[in-house]
Amino acid sequence: MDFANTPSFFRSGPPPAARLAMSVVASIALLIGDSRYGLMEQAREALSLALYPVQRAVNMPAQAVRHAGDYLTSQAEMKQENTLLREKQLQMAAQLGRLQTLERELNELRQLNGIRAQRDDSAQIAETLYTGRDPFSYKIIIDKGDDAKLQAGQPVVDARGLLGQVTRVQPLTAEVTLIIDKNQMVPVMIARTGERAILYGYGGGIELRYLPQSSDVKENDRIVTSGLDGVFPEGIPVAVVSKVDRNAGAAFTRVSTLPLSGVQQTRYVLVLQAKETRPRPAEPPQLPEKKTKGGKKSADEE
């Protein structure tokens, strides 16, 4: 290409060597002026401010990827942490339930030991193994039997009141019929008035029957054993009156009661000795009358 014949409007100023020399001189001057007098400080600040949006736009994809990675990582960590916390919460809840059960059983044992210490007979603490297999009877099986010299008829109580009565004894276990069983009856009296009655179980609950309409019984009256049957000692708490229904057309007052003992909740029980009835003293034998030959009594008899 012949640059000599190129039109003048395509020429761009001085030759390249001159432009290079001018650029080198200008650069050296700017370096010297900037280093000594700080001529380019404001220019740099203005240029950095003008180029900041461009810099942010260039860095935005990398920051978005980094933030997305941090978000996903934090979500995974939070999910794992929530899973661990949930498992720990379940474990703590189970431990709390066990501790509450142990605390309740410890309180029961303490109260039973206190009752046992107050008695002068050989009351024995036993543990409930399981309930009876018959769903229509209310019985429990305890871990004492002939080995502990238990006998049928002995009363069984817990820390709150009368629970039932031993009805069958085996070598290592014994069957206790609860007071709410339909075949169980307990002679009782109203603690406030001393009026005697019979407490009947009806399969899941207990009630007082055959009380006359004139009976002075009220709600919240405490029912205790009367001790008249020679089996249950006197004064054991049994129930509390929950409802009194006096129907004018009925011959007796209907009294609903609630058992004080944990008939279906207690784990530890206390087997008491049955009340011993004192036999009636025998009358002294009468000596036959001695007669003399004449048919008269002797002088000693006179």
Secondary structure as the mmCIF struct_conf table of DSSP 4:
data_model
#
loop_
_struct_conf.conf_type_id
_struct_conf.id
_struct_conf.beg_label_comp_id
_struct_conf.beg_label_asym_id
_struct_conf.beg_label_seq_id
_struct_conf.end_label_comp_id
_struct_conf.end_label_asym_id
_struct_conf.end_label_seq_id
HELX_RH_3T_P HELX_RH_3T_P1 PHE A 3 ASN A 5
BEND BEND1 THR A 6 THR A 6
HELX_RH_3T_P HELX_RH_3T_P2 SER A 8 PHE A 10
BEND BEND2 GLY A 13 PRO A 14
HELX_RH_AL_P HELX_RH_AL_P1 PRO A 16 TYR A 37
TURN_TY1_P TURN_TY1_P1 LEU A 39 MET A 40
HELX_RH_AL_P HELX_RH_AL_P2 GLU A 41 GLN A 118
BEND BEND3 ASP A 120 ASP A 121
STRN STRN1 GLN A 124 THR A 131
BEND BEND4 ARG A 133 ARG A 133
TURN_TY1_P TURN_TY1_P2 PRO A 135 PHE A 136
BEND BEND5 SER A 137 SER A 137
STRN STRN2 LYS A 139 ILE A 142
BEND BEND6 ASP A 143 ASP A 143
BEND BEND7 GLY A 145 GLY A 145
HELX_RH_3T_P HELX_RH_3T_P3 ASP A 146 ALA A 148
TURN_TY1_P TURN_TY1_P3 LYS A 149 LYS A 149
TURN_TY1_P TURN_TY1_P4 ALA A 152 GLY A 153
STRN STRN3 PRO A 155 VAL A 157
BEND BEND8 ALA A 159 GLY A 161
STRN STRN4 LEU A 162 VAL A 169
BEND BEND9 PRO A 171 LEU A 172
STRN STRN5 ALA A 174 LEU A 178
TURN_TY1_P TURN_TY1_P5 ILE A 179 ILE A 180
BEND BEND10 ASP A 181 ASP A 181
TURN_TY1_P TURN_TY1_P6 LYS A 182 ASN A 183
STRN STRN6 MET A 185 ILE A 190
TURN_TY1_P TURN_TY1_P7 ALA A 191 THR A 193
STRN STRN7 ARG A 196 GLY A 201
BEND BEND11 GLY A 203 GLY A 204
STRN STRN8 ILE A 206 PRO A 212
TURN_TY1_P TURN_TY1_P8 GLN A 213 SER A 214
TURN_TY1_P TURN_TY1_P9 GLU A 219 ASN A 220
STRN STRN9 ARG A 222 THR A 225
TURN_TY1_P TURN_TY1_P10 LEU A 228 ASP A 229
BEND BEND12 GLY A 230 PHE A 232
HELX_LH_PP_P HELX_LH_PP_P1 PRO A 233 PRO A 233
TURN_TY1_P TURN_TY1_P11 GLU A 234 GLY A 235
STRN STRN10 PRO A 237 ASP A 245
TURN_TY1_P TURN_TY1_P12 ALA A 248 GLY A 249
BEND BEND13 ALA A 250 ALA A 251
STRN STRN11 PHE A 252 PRO A 259
BEND BEND14 LEU A 260 SER A 261
TURN_TY1_P TURN_TY1_P13 VAL A 263 GLN A 265
BEND BEND15 ARG A 267 ARG A 267
STRN STRN12 TYR A 268 VAL A 271
HELX_LH_PP_P HELX_LH_PP_P2 LEU A 272 LYS A 290
STRN STRN13 LYS A 291 LYS A 291
TURN_TY1_P TURN_TY1_P14 LYS A 293 GLY A 294
BEND BEND16 GLY A 295 GLY A 295
HELX_LH_PP_P HELX_LH_PP_P3 LYS A 296 LYS A 296
STRN STRN14 LYS A 297 LYS A 297
HELX_LH_PP_P HELX_LH_PP_P4 SER A 298 SER A 298
TURN_TY1_P TURN_TY1_P15 ALA A 299 GLU A 301
#
